[in-house]
């Protein structure tokens, strides 16, 4: 009986630790205590220790040769081990455009941007955003370490379980911890990817004068003829009662004249 009470007490104590771990405020002290040490160990971007930054850029400009500009951009990205994550082309009357979303190693962002836009006289849009996520990194890593420590303790406690009830309760807590750990690891991996590879969206377009040759004139004439034909039928539908009355009057007039003659 005494052993069961001891086991239940240990289980309750671990459950309280789990609830504290799920509360962000419970890890604040741990994060603060590890802050200076971890930030000193994390190599920062641009040579600054302790900084984790996410850089994103968006530019738009006009070019005289869409194909040549596209080739220039792809060469700049490829030379710095970047890649294209999205490629879209658009054709509008008088304008052809291409939008490329690029992922570039963070330390090569400025170099790729300069090489890709070399020769551009004017940007219609140019926006560079930098977000510091260093504190979020420290907080996530602290919570991850806490969860893993609790998982280890529960695993050891599971080996000492005396009955099925204890085993089920401990396994449920381990399953919840494992789900939390995987979620935290996923968020950490996403942030690391965003820090390691910057995102650059480039939209460039070429103005194309609309042709006025014979084919263009025929196209316009056919379109206008069709629109006029549709308008004619719409007009007939709108005045059909009057047409019916006119037809009836004409028919009656013929019958009257035939009888009179």
Secondary structure, 3 states (H helix, E strand, C coil): CHHHHHHHHHHHHHHHHHHHHHCHHHHHHHHHHHHHHHHHHCCCHHHCCCCCEEEEEEEEEECCCHHHHHHHHHHHHHHCCCEEEEEEEEEECCEEEEEEEEEEEHHHHHHHHHHHCCCCCCEEEEEEEEEECHHHHHHHHHHHHHHHHHHHHHHHHHHCCCCHHHHHHHHHHHHHHHHHHHHHHHHHHHHHHHHHEEEEEEEEEEECCCCCCHHHHHHHHHHHHHHHHHHHHHHHHHCHHHHHHHHHHHHHHHHHHHHHC
